[in-house]
Amino acid sequence: MPATPRPATCRRHCTPIQERRGSYMAHAGDMTAFYGAWVGREEEIVSDLTAALGARRRDALAPLVDAAMDHVATLYEHKASLADRDVVAALDQRWLNPLERTFLWAWGWRPALVFRFVDGSGIGPRQRRELEDLRAATAAAEKEVDREVAAVQESLAGPRVLEALRQRRQHPRNGVQADEAVAAVGQSLRVLLAAGDALRERTVRGVVGVLAPDAEQAGAFFAAMLRFHLGVHRAGRAWSSGHGGGRRGL
């Protein structure tokens, strides 16, 4: 039987770079589709939370708070799965629109941002102390991630990577050394991506843990946080549409 021809872009030969680019685009497309469905689910959760809070239905709020937490965790799980397949696609985050991307810190939103969505009225002294302790711990963890990101960025311009890239330019058919050097940096970035998302999820869970004894407080926190995200998402999408497209997206 005759061999099945490759796509037109690689009919004669596919370089490793071309193959990686094709894989990258496929993975980025998968995440964009997931993200669109994820935002749709977020709109449903916000609607349900708003209705339950308005009617003061405490019996309905507890499962909705759990659903909101699961919703947030699902995004990080999907990003982790993408990073395992293609760390570059996970870092580039093409599913985000330009406005959403302005909020990025370590490839996601800054964890300390969530404290702005806690309604201080009705918070008791013990809860206030616990939230301040969590805020301090989060700030310290953010600084550690900042240091680690800076170290990886410096390593990109380190002698090993630069020499490997120089050798690849001089001997393009023998790029093993360059690939290994870049792969090592990619693995470090994969670890940092996981660390950033873990801190984000841990911070949300920590706030909910402090507020959870009062389902209304926890529900109001999630409603405010998710509404903010949806507002940024919609505004960024509208801006992109008015400026000839741009990247889709948070």
C-alpha positions in Angstrom: 0.0 0.0 0.0 1.3 3.5 -0.7 2.3 5.5 2.3 -0.2 8.0 3.6 1.0 11.5 2.7 1.8 14.0 5.5 0.1 17.3 5.7 1.2 19.9 3.1 3.4 21.8 5.6 5.5 18.7 6.1 5.0 16.8 2.9 8.8 16.5 2.2 10.1 16.6 5.8 9.1 17.9 9.2 11.8 19.5 11.3 11.5 18.9 15.1 10.6 22.6 15.5 7.7 22.3 13.0 6.5 19.1 14.8 6.6 20.8 18.2 4.8 23.9 16.8 2.0 21.7 15.5 1.7 19.9 18.8 1.8 23.3 20.6 -1.1 24.7 18.5 -3.2 21.6 19.0 -2.7 21.7 22.8 -3.4 25.4 23.0 -6.6 24.8 21.0 -7.7 22.1 23.4 -7.2 24.5 26.3 -9.1 27.3 24.6 -12.1 25.0 24.1 -12.0 23.9 27.7 -11.7 27.4 28.9 -14.8 28.6 27.0 -16.8 25.8 28.6 -15.3 26.6 32.0 -16.3 30.3 31.8 -19.8 29.2 30.8 -20.0 27.0 33.9 -18.7 29.9 36.0 -21.6 32.1 34.8 -24.0 29.4 36.0 -22.3 29.2 39.4 -22.5 33.0 39.9 -26.1 33.0 38.9 -26.9 30.3 41.4 -24.9 31.9 44.2 -26.6 35.3 43.5 -30.1 33.7 43.7 -29.3 31.8 46.9 -27.7 34.8 48.6 -30.6 37.0 47.6 -33.1 34.5 49.1 -30.8 33.8 52.1 -31.1 30.1 51.4 -28.3 28.8 53.6 -29.2 25.2 52.8 -28.4 25.9 49.1 -25.2 27.9 49.8 -23.0 25.1 51.2 -23.2 22.9 48.1 -22.7 25.9 45.9 -19.6 26.9 47.8 -18.3 23.4 47.3 -19.2 23.6 43.6 -17.3 26.9 43.2 -14.2 25.5 44.9 -14.3 22.5 42.6 -14.7 24.8 39.6 -11.6 26.8 40.5 -9.6 23.6 41.2 -10.7 22.1 37.8 -8.9 24.9 35.9 -5.6 24.2 37.7 -6.0 20.5 37.1 -6.5 21.1 33.4 -3.5 23.5 33.2 -1.4 20.9 34.9 -2.4 18.3 32.4 -1.6 20.7 29.6 1.8 21.5 31.1 2.6 17.8 31.3 2.0 17.5 27.5 3.4 20.9 26.4 4.8 23.3 29.0 5.2 26.1 26.4 1.5 26.0 25.6 0.7 26.1 29.3 3.0 29.1 29.8 1.8 31.1 26.8 -1.9 30.9 27.8 -3.3 31.8 24.4 -6.8 31.2 25.8 -6.6 34.5 27.8 -7.6 37.8 26.2 -5.3 40.8 26.4 -7.0 42.3 29.5 -7.0 39.0 31.4 -3.3 38.7 30.6 -2.6 42.0 32.4 -3.5 40.3 35.7 -0.9 37.5 35.2 1.6 36.7 37.9 3.6 33.5 37.6 1.1 32.5 34.8 -2.0 33.2 36.8 -3.7 35.8 39.0 -1.8 37.0 42.1 -3.0 34.9 45.1 -3.2 38.0 47.4 -5.9 39.4 45.1 -8.6 37.1 46.7 -8.5 39.0 50.0 -10.1 42.0 48.3 -13.3 39.9 47.8 -13.8 39.2 51.6 -16.6 41.3 53.0 -15.2 42.7 56.3 -18.5 43.4 57.8 -19.6 40.5 60.0 -16.2 39.1 60.3 -15.4 38.3 64.0 -12.0 39.0 65.7 -10.9 35.4 65.4 -11.6 35.2 61.7 -9.9 38.5 61.2 -6.8 37.3 62.8 -6.8 34.1 60.8 -7.3 36.0 57.6 -4.4 38.3 58.5 -2.2 35.3 59.2 -3.2 33.7 55.9 -2.5 37.0 54.1 1.0 37.2 55.6 1.8 33.6 54.7 0.5 34.2 51.1 2.7 37.3 50.8 5.8 35.4 51.9 5.0 32.5 49.5 4.6 35.0 46.6 8.0 36.5 47.3 9.5 33.0 47.2 7.9 32.3 43.9 9.1 35.6 42.6 12.7 34.7 43.5 12.4 31.3 41.9 11.0 32.8 38.7 13.8 35.4 38.5 16.4 32.6 39.0 14.9 30.6 36.1 14.8 33.7 33.9 18.5 34.3 34.7 19.3 30.7 33.8 17.8 31.3 30.3 20.7 33.7 29.7 23.2 31.5 31.5 26.4 30.2 29.8 25.1 26.6 29.4 22.0 27.6 27.5 23.8 30.3 25.4 26.6 28.0 24.5 24.2 25.3 23.5 22.2 27.7 21.3 25.5 29.0 19.7 26.5 25.5 18.9 23.1 24.8 17.4 23.4 27.9 15.1 26.8 26.6 14.0 25.8 23.0 13.7 22.0 23.0 13.1 21.9 19.2 12.4 23.2 18.5 15.9 20.9 20.3 18.3 20.9 17.7 21.1 22.8 19.9 23.5 20.6 22.8 22.9 17.5 20.7 23.3 18.7 19.3 26.6 19.5 22.7 27.9 16.2 24.2 26.9 14.4 21.1 28.3 16.0 21.6 31.7 14.8 25.2 31.8 11.3 24.0 30.6 11.2 21.5 33.5 12.0 24.3 36.0 9.3 26.4 34.5 6.9 23.5 34.8 7.7 23.2 38.5 7.1 27.0 39.0 3.8 26.9 37.1 2.6 24.2 39.5 3.9 26.1 42.5 2.0 29.3 41.4 -1.2 27.4 40.8 -0.9 25.5 44.1 -0.5 28.7 46.0 -3.5 30.2 44.2 -5.7 27.2 45.1 -4.3 27.0 48.6 -5.1 30.6 49.3 -8.7 30.3 48.1 -9.2 27.2 50.2 -7.7 29.0 53.1 -10.1 31.9 52.9 -13.0 29.6 52.4 -11.9 27.6 55.4 -11.9 30.7 57.6 -15.3 31.8 56.3 -17.0 28.4 55.9 -18.7 28.3 59.3 -21.0 31.0 57.8 -22.2 29.8 54.4 -23.3 33.3 53.5 -19.9 34.7 54.0 -18.2 32.0 52.0 -20.9 32.3 49.3 -20.5 36.0 49.1 -16.8 35.7 48.8 -17.0 33.3 45.8 -19.7 35.4 44.2 -17.6 38.5 44.4 -14.4 36.8 43.2 -16.0 35.0 40.2 -18.0 38.1 39.2 -14.8 40.0 39.1 -13.2 37.4 36.8 -16.2 37.4 34.6 -16.2 41.2 34.4 -12.5 41.2 33.3 -13.2 38.4 30.8 -16.1 40.1 29.2 -14.4 43.5 29.1 -11.3 42.0 27.5 -13.3 40.1 25.0 -15.2 43.3 24.0 -12.0 45.2 23.7 -10.5 42.5 21.5 -13.5 42.5 19.3 -13.3 46.2 18.8 -9.6 46.0 17.9 -9.6 43.4 15.3 -9.6 40.3 17.4 -6.5 39.4 19.4 -6.1 36.4 21.7 -9.1 34.8 23.2 -9.6 34.2 26.7 -8.9 34.0 31.2 
